[in-house]
C-alpha cells in the first residue's frame, strides 16, 4: 500500500510539472488558462480537477 501511495504522489508531481509548462490545462474537455489577469493582478493556476458523484462527472474546477 505504501508503494502505491508513493507512486501516486510521484505521478501527480510529474503532472504538475508538465502543467506548469503548458499554456492551458484540460480537464474533461474543459480548458483552464495557466495564468489569468484579473483586476490588474496576475493569477496562476494552482490546480484543476473533476468532481465525480458515483460514476457521473458533476463539474470541473480550477484553483487560481
C-alpha positions, 0 to 999 in steps of 0.5 A: 500500500505504501508503494502505491501511495508513493507512486501516486504522489510521484505521478501527480508531481510529474503532472504538475510539472508538465502543467506548469509548462503548458499554456492551458490545462484540460480537464474533461474537455474543459480548458483552464488558462495557466495564468489569468489577469484579473483586476490588474493582478496576475493569477496562476493556476494552482490546480484543476480537477473533476468532481465525480458523484458515483460514476457521473462527472458533476463539474470541473474546477480550477484553483487560481 
